[in-house]
Amino acid sequence: MSDLIARARPLCGACPGDFVMSDDPAAELLADGRVYTTGYQMTFLALDGRYPTGPWIADLDRPEVTCFVEHTRIMRAVPALARALDARFTPVASTDDWTVLRASPASP
């Protein structure tokens, strides 16, 4: 895990201040030194209607989010999040358990 996570920022062309999001808080901690959210728990809250997906999708669309690392793919259980990930990110590297996705350039 740590080798691919260590390469995530360069693979995505992340600049200082850019953020790597993930469905796994350990990947966020390794890549950024901080955790954005716990995707596993938040996904179940979103599926139950107890957490809105709009703010989450807005965060995925922020220009400083240049990379997304998937491990469990749990967030894809929420259709709106799956669409947002597919619309914004493209896979650039993977192992058996992890995939690094790079953000597409912003639309003019």
MMTF fields as JSON, N, C-alpha, C and O atoms, coordinates in Angstrom:
{
  "mmtfVersion": "1.0.0",
  "mmtfProducer": "UNKNOWN",
  "numBonds": 431,
  "numAtoms": 432,
  "numGroups": 108,
  "numChains": 1,
  "numModels": 1,
  "chainsPerModel": [1],
  "groupsPerChain": [108],
  "chainIdList": ["A"],
  "bondAtomList": [4, 2, 8, 6, 12, 10, 16, 14, 20, 18, 24, 22, 28, 26, 32, 30, 36, 34, 40, 38, 44, 42, 48, 46, 52, 50, 56, 54, 60, 58, 64, 62, 68, 66, 72, 70, 76, 74, 80, 78, 84, 82, 88, 86, 92, 90, 96, 94, 100, 98, 104, 102, 108, 106, 112, 110, 116, 114, 120, 118, 124, 122, 128, 126, 132, 130, 136, 134, 140, 138, 144, 142, 148, 146, 152, 150, 156, 154, 160, 158, 164, 162, 168, 166, 172, 170, 176, 174, 180, 178, 184, 182, 188, 186, 192, 190, 196, 194, 200, 198, 204, 202, 208, 206, 212, 210, 216, 214, 220, 218, 224, 222, 228, 226, 232, 230, 236, 234, 240, 238, 244, 242, 248, 246, 252, 250, 256, 254, 260, 258, 264, 262, 268, 266, 272, 270, 276, 274, 280, 278, 284, 282, 288, 286, 292, 290, 296, 294, 300, 298, 304, 302, 308, 306, 312, 310, 316, 314, 320, 318, 324, 322, 328, 326, 332, 330, 336, 334, 340, 338, 344, 342, 348, 346, 352, 350, 356, 354, 360, 358, 364, 362, 368, 366, 372, 370, 376, 374, 380, 378, 384, 382, 388, 386, 392, 390, 396, 394, 400, 398, 404, 402, 408, 406, 412, 410, 416, 414, 420, 418, 424, 422, 428, 426],
  "bondOrderList": [1, 1, 1, 1, 1, 1, 1, 1, 1, 1, 1, 1, 1, 1, 1, 1, 1, 1, 1, 1, 1, 1, 1, 1, 1, 1, 1, 1, 1, 1, 1, 1, 1, 1, 1, 1, 1, 1, 1, 1, 1, 1, 1, 1, 1, 1, 1, 1, 1, 1, 1, 1, 1, 1, 1, 1, 1, 1, 1, 1, 1, 1, 1, 1, 1, 1, 1, 1, 1, 1, 1, 1, 1, 1, 1, 1, 1, 1, 1, 1, 1, 1, 1, 1, 1, 1, 1, 1, 1, 1, 1, 1, 1, 1, 1, 1, 1, 1, 1, 1, 1, 1, 1, 1, 1, 1, 1],
  "groupList": [{"groupName": "MET", "atomNameList": ["N", "CA", "C", "O"], "elementList": ["N", "C", "C", "O"], "formalChargeList": [0, 0, 0, 0], "bondAtomList": [1, 0, 2, 1, 3, 2], "bondOrderList": [1, 1, 2], "singleLetterCode": "M", "chemCompType": "L-PEPTIDE LINKING"}, {"groupName": "SER", "atomNameList": ["N", "CA", "C", "O"], "elementList": ["N", "C", "C", "O"], "formalChargeList": [0, 0, 0, 0], "bondAtomList": [1, 0, 2, 1, 3, 2], "bondOrderList": [1, 1, 2], "singleLetterCode": "S", "chemCompType": "L-PEPTIDE LINKING"}, {"groupName": "ASP", "atomNameList": ["N", "CA", "C", "O"], "elementList": ["N", "C", "C", "O"], "formalChargeList": [0, 0, 0, 0], "bondAtomList": [1, 0, 2, 1, 3, 2], "bondOrderList": [1, 1, 2], "singleLetterCode": "D", "chemCompType": "L-PEPTIDE LINKING"}, {"groupName": "LEU", "atomNameList": ["N", "CA", "C", "O"], "elementList": ["N", "C", "C", "O"], "formalChargeList": [0, 0, 0, 0], "bondAtomList": [1, 0, 2, 1, 3, 2], "bondOrderList": [1, 1, 2], "singleLetterCode": "L", "chemCompType": "L-PEPTIDE LINKING"}, {"groupName": "ILE", "atomNameList": ["N", "CA", "C", "O"], "elementList": ["N", "C", "C", "O"], "formalChargeList": [0, 0, 0, 0], "bondAtomList": [1, 0, 2, 1, 3, 2], "bondOrderList": [1, 1, 2], "singleLetterCode": "I", "chemCompType": "L-PEPTIDE LINKING"}, {"groupName": "ALA", "atomNameList": ["N", "CA", "C", "O"], "elementList": ["N", "C", "C", "O"], "formalChargeList": [0, 0, 0, 0], "bondAtomList": [1, 0, 2, 1, 3, 2], "bondOrderList": [1, 1, 2], "singleLetterCode": "A", "chemCompType": "L-PEPTIDE LINKING"}, {"groupName": "ARG", "atomNameList": ["N", "CA", "C", "O"], "elementList": ["N", "C", "C", "O"], "formalChargeList": [0, 0, 0, 0], "bondAtomList": [1, 0, 2, 1, 3, 2], "bondOrderList": [1, 1, 2], "singleLetterCode": "R", "chemCompType": "L-PEPTIDE LINKING"}, {"groupName": "PRO", "atomNameList": ["N", "CA", "C", "O"], "elementList": ["N", "C", "C", "O"], "formalChargeList": [0, 0, 0, 0], "bondAtomList": [1, 0, 2, 1, 3, 2], "bondOrderList": [1, 1, 2], "singleLetterCode": "P", "chemCompType": "L-PEPTIDE LINKING"}, {"groupName": "CYS", "atomNameList": ["N", "CA", "C", "O"], "elementList": ["N", "C", "C", "O"], "formalChargeList": [0, 0, 0, 0], "bondAtomList": [1, 0, 2, 1, 3, 2], "bondOrderList": [1, 1, 2], "singleLetterCode": "C", "chemCompType": "L-PEPTIDE LINKING"}, {"groupName": "GLY", "atomNameList": ["N", "CA", "C", "O"], "elementList": ["N", "C", "C", "O"], "formalChargeList": [0, 0, 0, 0], "bondAtomList": [1, 0, 2, 1, 3, 2], "bondOrderList": [1, 1, 2], "singleLetterCode": "G", "chemCompType": "PEPTIDE LINKING"}, {"groupName": "PHE", "atomNameList": ["N", "CA", "C", "O"], "elementList": ["N", "C", "C", "O"], "formalChargeList": [0, 0, 0, 0], "bondAtomList": [1, 0, 2, 1, 3, 2], "bondOrderList": [1, 1, 2], "singleLetterCode": "F", "chemCompType": "L-PEPTIDE LINKING"}, {"groupName": "VAL", "atomNameList": ["N", "CA", "C", "O"], "elementList": ["N", "C", "C", "O"], "formalChargeList": [0, 0, 0, 0], "bondAtomList": [1, 0, 2, 1, 3, 2], "bondOrderList": [1, 1, 2], "singleLetterCode": "V", "chemCompType": "L-PEPTIDE LINKING"}, {"groupName": "GLU", "atomNameList": ["N", "CA", "C", "O"], "elementList": ["N", "C", "C", "O"], "formalChargeList": [0, 0, 0, 0], "bondAtomList": [1, 0, 2, 1, 3, 2], "bondOrderList": [1, 1, 2], "singleLetterCode": "E", "chemCompType": "L-PEPTIDE LINKING"}, {"groupName": "TYR", "atomNameList": ["N", "CA", "C", "O"], "elementList": ["N", "C", "C", "O"], "formalChargeList": [0, 0, 0, 0], "bondAtomList": [1, 0, 2, 1, 3, 2], "bondOrderList": [1, 1, 2], "singleLetterCode": "Y", "chemCompType": "L-PEPTIDE LINKING"}, {"groupName": "THR", "atomNameList": ["N", "CA", "C", "O"], "elementList": ["N", "C", "C", "O"], "formalChargeList": [0, 0, 0, 0], "bondAtomList": [1, 0, 2, 1, 3, 2], "bondOrderList": [1, 1, 2], "singleLetterCode": "T", "chemCompType": "L-PEPTIDE LINKING"}, {"groupName": "GLN", "atomNameList": ["N", "CA", "C", "O"], "elementList": ["N", "C", "C", "O"], "formalChargeList": [0, 0, 0, 0], "bondAtomList": [1, 0, 2, 1, 3, 2], "bondOrderList": [1, 1, 2], "singleLetterCode": "Q", "chemCompType": "L-PEPTIDE LINKING"}, {"groupName": "TRP", "atomNameList": ["N", "CA", "C", "O"], "elementList": ["N", "C", "C", "O"], "formalChargeList": [0, 0, 0, 0], "bondAtomList": [1, 0, 2, 1, 3, 2], "bondOrderList": [1, 1, 2], "singleLetterCode": "W", "chemCompType": "L-PEPTIDE LINKING"}, {"groupName": "HIS", "atomNameList": ["N", "CA", "C", "O"], "elementList": ["N", "C", "C", "O"], "formalChargeList": [0, 0, 0, 0], "bondAtomList": [1, 0, 2, 1, 3, 2], "bondOrderList": [1, 1, 2], "singleLetterCode": "H", "chemCompType": "L-PEPTIDE LINKING"}],
  "groupTypeList": [0, 1, 2, 3, 4, 5, 6, 5, 6, 7, 3, 8, 9, 5, 8, 7, 9, 2, 10, 11, 0, 1, 2, 2, 7, 5, 5, 12, 3, 3, 5, 2, 9, 6, 11, 13, 14, 14, 9, 13, 15, 0, 14, 10, 3, 5, 3, 2, 9, 6, 13, 7, 14, 9, 7, 16, 4, 5, 2, 3, 2, 6, 7, 12, 11, 14, 8, 10, 11, 12, 17, 14, 6, 4, 0, 6, 5, 11, 7, 5, 3, 5, 6, 5, 3, 2, 5, 6, 10, 14, 7, 11, 5, 1, 14, 2, 2, 16, 14, 11, 3, 6, 5, 1, 7, 5, 1, 7],
  "groupIdList": [1, 2, 3, 4, 5, 6, 7, 8, 9, 10, 11, 12, 13, 14, 15, 16, 17, 18, 19, 20, 21, 22, 23, 24, 25, 26, 27, 28, 29, 30, 31, 32, 33, 34, 35, 36, 37, 38, 39, 40, 41, 42, 43, 44, 45, 46, 47, 48, 49, 50, 51, 52, 53, 54, 55, 56, 57, 58, 59, 60, 61, 62, 63, 64, 65, 66, 67, 68, 69, 70, 71, 72, 73, 74, 75, 76, 77, 78, 79, 80, 81, 82, 83, 84, 85, 86, 87, 88, 89, 90, 91, 92, 93, 94, 95, 96, 97, 98, 99, 100, 101, 102, 103, 104, 105, 106, 107, 108],
  "secStructList": [7, 2, 2, 2, 2, 2, 2, 2, 2, 2, 2, 2, 6, 7, 7, 6, 6, 7, 3, 3, 3, 3, 1, 1, 2, 2, 2, 2, 2, 2, 2, 2, 1, 1, 7, 7, 7, 7, 2, 2, 2, 2, 2, 2, 2, 2, 2, 6, 6, 1, 1, 7, 1, 2, 2, 2, 2, 2, 2, 2, 6, 1, 6, 6, 3, 3, 3, 3, 3, 3, 1, 1, 7, 4, 4, 4, 4, 1, 2, 2, 2, 2, 2, 2, 2, 2, 2, 2, 3, 3, 3, 3, 3, 3, 7, 1, 1, 7, 3, 3, 3, 3, 3, 7, 7, 7, 7, 7],
  "xCoordList": [0.82, 0.0, 0.861, 0.634, 1.823, 2.521, 3.27, 3.397, 3.772, 4.487, 3.562, 3.919, 2.397, 1.467, 0.94, 0.797, 0.653, 0.169, 1.269, 0.989, 2.498, 3.619, 3.77, 4.222, 3.401, 3.508, 2.246, 2.237, 1.188, -0.093, 0.036, -0.435, 0.658, 0.764, 1.508, 0.996, 2.697, 3.365, 2.582, 2.57, 1.938, 1.16, 0.034, -0.338, -0.498, -1.615, -1.156, -1.973, 0.137, 0.629, 0.208, 0.029, 0.05, -0.39, 0.686, 1.868, 0.259, 1.135, 1.031, 0.106, 1.99, 1.827, 0.476, 0.091, -0.213, -1.534, -2.67, -3.822, -2.366, -3.403, -3.724, -2.943, -4.892, -5.388, -5.668, -6.226, -5.276, -5.597, -6.745, -6.616, -7.865, -8.993, -8.993, -8.388, -9.678, -9.705, -10.942, -11.576, -11.271, -12.319, -11.737, -12.458, -10.429, -9.733, -8.974, -8.078, -9.31, -8.646, -7.139, -6.398, -6.673, -5.229, -4.499, -3.402, -5.088, -4.462, -4.392, -3.386, -5.448, -5.43, -4.358, -3.639, -4.256, -3.264, -1.851, -0.999, -1.594, -0.271, 0.042, 1.174, -0.929, -0.696, -0.69, 0.05, -1.503, -1.699, -1.335, -1.181, -1.199, -0.95, -2.202, -2.121, -3.364, -4.637, -5.73, -5.532, -6.874, -8.001, -9.14, -9.501, -9.712, -10.883, -12.148, -12.902, -12.374, -13.571, -13.35, -12.401, -14.221, -14.19, -15.247, -16.432, -14.806, -15.707, -16.638, -17.799, -16.153, -16.963, -18.217, -19.34, -18.004, -19.13, -20.042, -21.266, -19.437, -20.232, -21.068, -22.165, -20.556, -21.314, -22.614, -23.672, -22.537, -23.753, -24.731, -25.944, -24.208, -25.092, -25.767, -26.953, -25.018, -25.595, -26.642, -27.702, -26.365, -27.331, -28.619, -29.701, -28.486, -29.646, -30.353, -31.368, -29.817, -30.419, -30.098, -30.725, -29.122, -28.786, -27.564, -27.145, -26.996, -25.883, -26.062, -26.196, -26.067, -26.294, -25.061, -23.929, -25.292, -24.163, -23.709, -22.577, -24.547, -24.191, -22.885, -22.022, -22.705, -21.435, -20.229, -19.138, -20.428, -19.359, -18.944, -17.755, -19.918, -19.628, -18.969, -18.046, -19.427, -18.817, -17.348, -16.508, -17.038, -15.638, -14.819, -13.671, -15.401, -14.695, -14.382, -13.376, -15.238, -15.069, -14.151, -13.856, -13.702, -12.823, -11.528, -10.986, -11.021, -9.822, -8.577, -7.683, -8.498, -7.317, -7.349, -6.367, -8.464, -8.534, -8.075, -8.85, -6.812, -6.213, -6.081, -5.667, -6.436, -6.186, -7.222, -7.65, -7.607, -8.481, -7.9, -7.557, -7.79, -7.262, -8.386, -8.996, -8.653, -9.706, -9.085, -8.091, -9.707, -9.305, -10.508, -10.531, -11.5, -12.676, -13.736, -14.589, -13.691, -14.694, -16.078, -17.087, -16.128, -17.393, -18.214, -19.443, -17.547, -18.304, -19.094, -20.063, -18.703, -19.424, -20.781, -21.586, -21.043, -22.367, -23.422, -24.616, -22.988, -23.893, -23.846, -22.83, -24.919, -24.882, -24.392, -23.632, -24.806, -24.378, -22.868, -22.227, -22.297, -20.851, -20.11, -19.067, -20.636, -20.015, -19.979, -18.965, -21.075, -21.116, -20.119, -19.435, -20.037, -19.109, -17.658, -16.85, -17.333, -15.968, -15.648, -14.578, -16.567, -16.333, -16.231, -15.481, -16.984, -16.978, -15.696, -15.27, -15.091, -13.96, -12.604, -11.607, -12.526, -11.242, -11.016, -11.952, -9.735, -9.314, -8.239, -7.307, -8.342, -7.304, -5.941, -5.842, -4.89, -3.535, -2.58, -1.534, -2.921, -2.072, -2.898, -3.847, -2.523, -3.249, -2.394, -1.422, -2.776, -2.252, -3.465, -4.553, -3.286, -4.427, -5.54, -6.72, -5.165, -6.137, -6.38, -7.343, -5.533, -5.582, -5.582, -4.963, -6.287, -6.273, -6.106, -6.805, -5.164, -4.96, -5.651, -5.404, -6.516, -7.241, -6.811, -6.736, -6.536, -6.137, -7.345, -8.156, -7.453, -8.539, -8.352, -7.235, -9.442, -9.425, -9.253, -9.635, -8.683, -8.564, -9.945, -10.948, -9.964, -11.23, -11.777, -11.02, -13.076, -13.727, -13.605, -13.635, -13.464, -13.358, -14.661, -14.744],
  "yCoordList": [-1.19, 0.0, 1.25, 2.146, 1.336, 2.602, 3.046, 4.25, 2.122, 2.529, 3.258, 4.32, 2.71, 3.367, 4.668, 5.66, 4.676, 5.901, 6.961, 8.139, 6.553, 7.5, 8.107, 9.244, 7.365, 7.856, 8.568, 9.12, 8.571, 9.136, 10.609, 11.018, 11.398, 12.831, 13.083, 13.819, 12.503, 12.732, 12.157, 12.754, 11.013, 10.422, 11.348, 11.367, 12.108, 13.01, 14.421, 15.275, 14.671, 16.02, 16.988, 18.178, 16.484, 17.318, 18.331, 18.001, 19.547, 20.639, 20.767, 20.231, 21.483, 21.75, 22.429, 23.343, 21.982, 22.529, 21.752, 21.898, 20.92, 20.07, 18.943, 18.626, 18.348, 17.355, 16.036, 16.004, 14.962, 13.611, 13.112, 13.009, 12.804, 12.219, 10.713, 10.217, 9.999, 8.543, 7.995, 8.676, 6.755, 6.062, 5.387, 4.727, 5.554, 4.951, 6.048, 6.67, 6.294, 7.376, 7.175, 8.153, 5.927, 5.682, 6.23, 6.773, 6.096, 6.619, 8.135, 8.722, 8.776, 10.239, 10.671, 11.641, 9.955, 10.309, 10.16, 11.013, 9.093, 8.89, 9.906, 10.38, 10.239, 11.139, 12.609, 13.409, 12.967, 14.376, 14.729, 15.902, 13.721, 14.003, 14.401, 14.883, 14.201, 14.525, 13.662, 13.053, 13.619, 12.835, 13.777, 14.637, 13.616, 14.402, 13.812, 14.511, 12.535, 11.884, 10.376, 9.846, 9.714, 8.253, 7.748, 7.681, 7.4, 7.022, 5.874, 5.875, 4.909, 3.735, 4.142, 3.822, 4.84, 5.227, 6.223, 6.104, 7.205, 8.241, 7.679, 8.168, 6.658, 6.038, 5.442, 5.624, 4.736, 4.136, 5.195, 5.019, 6.289, 7.387, 8.004, 8.333, 8.157, 8.707, 7.759, 8.205, 6.471, 5.49, 5.491, 5.223, 5.797, 5.836, 7.191, 7.384, 8.129, 9.446, 10.361, 11.408, 9.974, 10.764, 11.656, 12.361, 11.628, 12.521, 12.932, 12.068, 14.225, 14.676, 14.446, 14.622, 14.056, 13.822, 15.108, 15.174, 16.114, 17.353, 17.976, 18.264, 18.196, 18.77, 17.872, 18.364, 16.579, 15.614, 15.726, 15.764, 15.777, 15.909, 17.256, 17.334, 18.301, 19.618, 19.588, 20.219, 18.857, 18.738, 17.949, 18.297, 16.902, 16.145, 17.032, 16.83, 18.007, 18.897, 20.084, 20.845, 20.257, 21.395, 21.288, 20.192, 22.398, 22.35, 21.835, 21.289, 21.997, 21.512, 20.011, 19.449, 19.356, 17.898, 17.344, 17.257, 16.976, 16.55, 15.045, 14.53, 14.339, 12.903, 12.217, 12.771, 11.022, 10.202, 8.794, 8.241, 8.215, 6.862, 5.956, 6.173, 4.924, 3.962, 2.685, 2.17, 2.202, 0.928, -0.005, -1.047, 0.375, -0.486, -0.256, -1.115, 0.902, 1.315, 1.474, 1.486, 1.596, 1.673, 2.886, 2.818, 3.991, 5.193, 5.011, 5.733, 4.068, 3.797, 3.145, 3.014, 2.735, 2.204, 3.304, 3.018, 4.557, 5.703, 6.174, 6.719, 5.977, 6.292, 7.703, 7.878, 8.7, 10.076, 10.229, 10.949, 9.563, 9.628, 8.881, 9.34, 7.733, 6.984, 7.822, 7.855, 8.491, 9.355, 10.5, 10.835, 11.101, 12.217, 11.769, 12.474, 10.608, 10.086, 9.805, 10.171, 9.16, 8.826, 10.072, 10.091, 11.106, 12.329, 13.139, 13.853, 13.032, 13.905, 13.222, 13.889, 11.917, 11.245, 10.118, 9.458, 9.924, 8.878, 8.028, 8.58, 6.698, 5.859, 6.074, 6.17, 6.148, 6.308, 5.224, 5.007, 4.544, 3.456, 2.594, 3.065, 1.32, 0.447, -0.731, -1.085, -1.327, -2.6, -3.507, -3.163, -4.654, -5.554, -4.918, -5.185, -4.078, -3.546, -2.045, -1.55, -1.313, 0.15, 0.694, 0.122, 1.812, 2.518, 4.002, 4.586, 4.604, 6.05, 6.663, 6.265, 7.63, 8.318, 9.793, 10.442, 10.304, 11.701, 12.516, 12.062, 13.72, 14.61, 15.058, 15.328, 15.133, 15.669, 17.182, 17.801, 17.775, 19.239, 19.877, 19.348, 21.012, 21.724, 22.217, 22.565, 22.247, 22.765, 24.277, 24.919, 24.863, 26.323, 26.998, 28.226],
  "zCoordList": [0.0, 0.0, 0.0, -0.814, 0.87, 1.048, -0.2, -0.426, -1.024, -2.234, -3.208, -3.719, -3.464, -4.389, -3.794, -4.509, -2.512, -1.87, -1.905, -2.128, -1.69, -1.741, -3.135, -3.27, -4.156, -5.538, -6.01, -7.11, -5.216, -5.661, -6.037, -7.099, -5.193, -5.478, -6.793, -7.637, -7.001, -8.286, -9.478, -10.554, -9.29, -10.384, -10.829, -12.002, -9.896, -10.2, -10.534, -10.881, -10.432, -10.67, -9.583, -9.842, -8.365, -7.25, -6.878, -6.778, -6.68, -6.243, -4.723, -4.114, -4.109, -2.671, -2.432, -3.161, -1.432, -1.139, -1.78, -1.372, -2.783, -3.377, -2.407, -1.51, -2.613, -1.666, -2.366, -3.463, -1.721, -2.177, -1.313, -0.094, -1.951, -1.226, -1.458, -2.409, -0.579, -0.682, 0.01, 0.817, -0.32, 0.417, 1.658, 2.405, 1.875, 3.006, 3.764, 3.194, 5.022, 5.745, 5.896, 5.991, 5.919, 6.029, 4.806, 4.937, 3.624, 2.411, 2.461, 2.062, 2.945, 3.076, 4.066, 3.829, 5.163, 6.176, 5.625, 5.872, 4.888, 4.303, 3.207, 3.112, 2.394, 1.264, 1.673, 1.1, 2.649, 3.006, 4.444, 4.783, 5.275, 6.683, 7.441, 8.571, 6.824, 7.459, 6.836, 5.785, 7.49, 7.009, 6.673, 7.477, 5.473, 5.064, 5.673, 6.35, 5.434, 5.969, 6.036, 5.458, 6.735, 6.782, 5.804, 6.129, 4.623, 3.542, 3.881, 3.47, 4.611, 4.933, 5.728, 5.34, 6.83, 7.671, 6.961, 7.015, 6.296, 5.643, 4.492, 4.224, 3.819, 2.74, 3.265, 2.663, 4.378, 4.931, 5.424, 5.319, 5.961, 6.356, 5.126, 5.168, 4.039, 2.8, 2.232, 1.792, 2.234, 1.72, 2.539, 2.017, 3.826, 4.718, 4.676, 5.346, 3.888, 3.799, 4.965, 5.126, 5.784, 6.965, 6.755, 7.673, 5.556, 5.213, 3.76, 2.892, 3.476, 2.1, 1.233, 1.684, 0.001, -0.906, -1.591, -2.069, -1.65, -2.336, -1.865, -2.694, -0.556, -0.096, -0.385, -0.673, -0.311, -0.59, -2.06, -2.374, -2.943, -4.379, -4.661, -5.472, -4.013, -4.19, -3.78, -4.422, -2.715, -2.297, -3.328, -3.604, -3.89, -4.94, -6.14, -6.821, -6.395, -7.548, -7.283, -8.205, -6.068, -5.762, -6.56, -6.7, -7.085, -7.927, -7.213, -7.861, -5.892, -5.174, -4.91, -4.425, -5.222, -5.123, -6.471, -7.424, -6.526, -7.793, -7.912, -8.95, -6.843, -6.83, -5.933, -4.921, -6.32, -5.493, -5.471, -6.516, -4.277, -4.128, -3.672, -2.625, -4.482, -4.126, -3.568, -4.079, -2.51, -1.934, -1.875, -2.53, -1.091, -0.914, -1.977, -2.2, -2.638, -3.624, -2.986, -3.691, -1.665, -0.948, -1.366, -1.414, -1.667, -2.022, -3.306, -3.538, -4.138, -5.382, -5.125, -6.047, -3.885, -3.536, -3.573, -3.673, -3.494, -3.597, -5.051, -5.483, -5.808, -7.24, -7.57, -8.522, -6.81, -7.092, -6.915, -7.681, -5.918, -5.719, -6.815, -7.281, -7.231, -8.321, -9.598, -10.294, -9.898, -11.094, -10.977, -11.944, -9.79, -9.584, -9.739, -10.343, -9.198, -9.344, -10.806, -11.292, -11.503, -12.918, -13.792, -14.767, -13.444, -14.245, -14.052, -14.96, -12.891, -12.581, -12.647, -12.923, -12.404, -12.215, -13.226, -13.676, -13.565, -14.495, -13.825, -13.24, -13.892, -13.283, -13.95, -15.173, -13.116, -13.644, -13.157, -13.768, -12.071, -11.567, -10.631, -10.003, -10.549, -9.626, -9.213, -9.879, -8.106, -7.638, -7.508, -7.97, -6.888, -6.708, -5.877, -6.108, -4.909, -3.959, -4.039, -3.454, -4.747, -4.738, -6.154, -7.052, -6.35, -7.635, -7.37, -6.541, -8.093, -8.02, -9.232, -10.37, -8.972, -10.03, -10.056, -9.012, -11.237, -11.409, -11.85, -12.657, -11.31, -11.698, -13.132, -13.571, -13.848, -15.203, -15.124, -14.131, -16.162, -16.15, -16.009, -16.488, -15.348, -15.143, -16.458, -17.364, -16.563, -17.759, -17.78, -16.731, -18.997, -19.067, -18.698, -18.705]
}
